[in-house]
C-alpha cells in the first residue's frame, strides 16, 4: 500500500471511537465535494447527501493522527514489537496453511512466500487486527477536519467512494485503521484500487475475508513497485569511519556496492560491485548496527516508508523461513 507516514503499522490501533454529530452535509466544503463526485464520477447526489448527513466526526482519529508517530522509537524498541518468536511461529502456521497459494503467488510475481507472510504478520498479526473504524467516517473526519493533510485525504476519500462503487461494497461495511487502511494487508483506498487483485477467481477483490486475494494483492503490490526476483534484500556490514553514514537513513539506494567498499565498508556477503545500495545505521540492542540495503529493501519501504519497518519485515521473514 502507499503508506501513510504517520501510521506506525497495525499494532497501534486506537480503539476508542468518540463520535460527534456535525451534520457534514450542511458544510460548504462538503457540498463542493459532493458536487465534484456527482459531476465527475456520476455518483447519486441523494446517496452522498444522505451518507454525509449521518457521518460522524471521530475525535479519536484526530487525536491519534496529531501524535508524532505514536512516539519516536529506536530500533531496539521497535524490533521487539514485531520480530518475536510468537509472531514468527504464527507466521510458520500461516505459511504452512496457505502454502499452495503462497507458492502460486511466488511463482507468478517473484516475491518469496515468507516476505508476503511477514507483511501480513507485521500489518495485522495475520488478520487478527484489521481495525474497527468505519473507514468512511475516518476519511471524512480527516478530509474535512484535519487541515494539514486535507489534500491527501480528499484524494483518499474520493478513491474510497470509487472503490465502494466498483466493488459493490457498502461504505458502512468497510472497516479499517484510523487512517483508512483496510483488510488483512492494510491497503489504503488508492492502493486497493490500483494493486488489489482477485486471486481466488470469484470475480471480486476481498481483502477482509479472502486470504488468496490478500496474498496475491501483496505480491502484486511488490511486483508493481519493482521487486527483483531472486535478489537479496539487505546484509550486515561493518565500517571503519562513521562519518560516511548519512544523518538520516536513506531508503532508496544511492551508491554502488563498489563505492561503499572503497569507503571502508565491509559487507557480510559478496555482492556485485555494480549493484546500487544504501548504507543504513540502527540503534540496536547491542549498540550501533550497520546494514547495506539493496533494491528489494527499498521496495519493502514502498509499503511503509520506514527503514525500521522494512528491517522488521525482513527479519521476521527470516525467522519464518528458518
N, C-alpha and C positions, 0 to 999 in steps of 0.2 A: 504494500500500500504506500501511497505517497504520504509519509508520516507527518503528523502534526508535531512540531518540535517541542512543544511544552507538555507533551503527553508521554509520561515515563513508563510505557508498557502497562500491561493489563493487571498486574498485581496490585496496583494502587488505585483501584476504582473508588470513587466516593459513593457511598451507598445511600446517604440521606437525600431525598428529593424534596426539598422545601419548595412548594409551589405557590405562585402568586397569580391571581387573575388580573390581567392588564388590558383585556379586550384589544388585542393587537389589530384587529381588523379596522378599528377607528383611526389608526395612525396613518399619517400621510406617506411615510416611507414604506409601510406595508402595502398600502393601496398602490403605490408605484410598482412595487414588486409583483403584485397580483396582475396589474396591467401588462407588465412585461411577459409574465408566464402565459397569459391569455393570448396576447398578440403574437408572440414569437414561437410559442410551443403548443398553441391550441388547447390549453387547459380550460376546463369548465370553470367559469367565474364563480358560480354559486357554490361549487365544491370547495374552492380555495377560500372564499369568504367565510363559509361555514367552519372550515377547519381552523382558520386563523382566529375566528371569534372564540374558539374554545381552547386555543393554545395556552399553555402555562409557561410563565417565566420561572425558570428554575434557578433560584438564588444559589443553590449548592453548586451549580455549574459555574456560575460567575465567581464564586469563592475559590473553587478548585483551579480554574484557569488563571486566576490572578496570582496564585502562588508560584514562585520561581522554580518550576520543575520539581515540585514537592520539596526537595531540599538538595543542596549540592552534595552529591555523593562521590567519594573516591572509588577506585576500582576495588580496593579491599573491602569497602562497604557494599558495593553493588554486586560483586560476584556471588556472595553467599545467598543472595535473594533468588538467583536463577540457576546457578550451577551447583546443584545439590544432588546427593545420592537418590533422594526420594523422587526428584523430578526426572532424573535420568532413568531410574527404574520404571517409572510410569511411561517414559518415552520408549523404552525397550518393549513394553507391553503393547503400546500403540503401534510400534513398527511391526511387531510380530502379527498383530491382529489384522493390520491393513497392508500386509506385505505385498500382495499381488498388485494392489492399486498403486502403492509407492513405487514398485518396480516398473510398472507401466508408465508412470509419470517420469521416472528417471530415464527410461529408455526414450521417451518422446521429447523431453525437454532438456535432458542432460544434467539435471540437478540431483545430487545424491539424496537418497531416501532419508538419511539421518539429518540432513540440513532442513528438509521440508518438515520433518518431525520436530526438530529443535525449535523452529519458528513457531509452530503451533504450541509447543510446550512453553516457550517464553511468553507468548502473547496471551494465552488463555488457559494455561495448565491443561492442555489437550481438550479444550472445550468446556471446562467446568466454570470458567469465569469470563463470560462474554459480555457482561454489563447488563444492567436492568433499566437504563434510561430509555424513555421513548425518544427516539432519535429526532423526530420532527420537533418536539419541544426543545430539545437540547440545541439543535441548529437554529431554531427560531430565536431562542434566547441569545445565542452567540452572534447571530447576524444583526439583530436589532438592538441589543443591549450591551454589546462589548465592542466599542468603537475601535480599539487597537487592531482588531483582526476582522472587522466587519466586511471588508472586501473579500477576504478569503472565504468567510463563512457564507457570504451571499452566493458565491460560486458553488459551495458545497450544498447549500440548501436547494439551489436550482438542480444540481446533479441528483440530489436525493429524490426530489419530486419526479424527475425524469426516470430515475431508476424504478420508483414505485409504479409508475405508469407502464414502463416497458415490461417489467417482470410480473405485473399484475399482483402486487403485494400491497395490502392496506398500509397506509402510513402509520397507523396505530399499532400494527403488528411488528414493526421494525424496531428492535431494541439494540442497545449497544452502550458504549462508554459515554462519559460526559462530553467528550469531544466529537462524538458522532462516528466512532469506529465500530464496525459491525461484525458479528458472527465469530466463528472459531479463529479465523486468521486476522480479525480486526482490520478489515478493509474500510477506508472511508468511502464516501459515495462515488467520488470520481474514479477511485481505483476499482471499485466494484464494477462500474460501468465499463471501464477500459480493459480490465485484466481478468475478471472472474470468468470462468468457463463452465460449461455443462460437461462434467467428466463421467457422469453415471448414465448419460444418454436418455434422461427422462424429459428432455425438452425445456428444462428451466435451470437457472443457476441459483442454488440454495446454499449459502454459506453458514446457515444456522444448523441445518439438520442433515445435510448430505456430506459425509466425510469424503467420498470421492471428489465431489465438487471443490471442497476445501483443498484437498491435496493437489488436484490439477490446477487450481487457481494460484496457489502459492508457487508451484513450479513454473507456471506460465508467467507470473509476475517477474520471477528471477530471470527467466529466459528473455523476456522483453527488455529487461534492463541490462542485458549483456553478459549473462553468466557464461563462463568458458568451461565447457565440458572437459573433465579430466584434469583440470589445472588446480593447483593448491590455493589455499586461502591466506594463511599467514604463518610466520615462523619465528621462534625465539631468536634473539640476537644479543650481542654484547658490543659495547662501544668503548673507544679509548678517550673520546672527547665529548662531553655532554653538550658543548656549545653548538654542535651540529644539529641538535634536536630542536625542532620548531617549538615556539612557546605554547602553541595550541596544536593538538593532533590534527594533521591534515588527512581528511578522509580519502580524497582522490589521489591516486599515485601521481607523483610529481618529479620523480628522479629515477634513474635506472639503477638496477642492482650493481652494475659495474661501478657507477659513480659512488654509491654507498660504500662499496669495498675500498675505493680509493680514499674515502674519508675515515677509514679505520673501523668500519662496521663489519663484524664477524657474524655470519648467518649460520644457523644450525644445520642447514641443508644446502647442498649445491644447487644453485639456480642459474638459469640463463642470464648472463650479464646484460642482455638487451631488454630483459623484462622490466617494465615500469613498476615502481614500488613506492610505498610511503613508510617513513620511519616513525614508529609510534612509541610513546612513553606512558607508562601507567604506574600509579602509586599502589603497589601490591602489598600483600600481607607480609612478605619478607623484604620489603623495600622496593626500590625502583625496578621496573621491568621494561625491557626494550623488545619490540617486535617489528618485523618487516611484513607489511601487508601488501598483497598483490591485487590484481583487478577484481577477483571474486570477493575479497574483503570489502572493497568499495561497493560492489553490488548489494551485499547484505546491508550496508548503511543506507542504501536507497529505500529500504523497508522502514528503517528508523534511523534518522540522521544523527547517530551517536556511535563513537568508536567503542565505548563500553558495551553498548547493545550488541554490536557485531561480534565483539570478543565473547560475550556471554553465549550467543548463538553458536559460535564456533566451538567453544569449549564444551558446551552441553552436547553438541552433536558428536564430539569425540568420545564423551562418556557413554552416549547411547550406542555408538558404533562398537565400542570396545566391550 
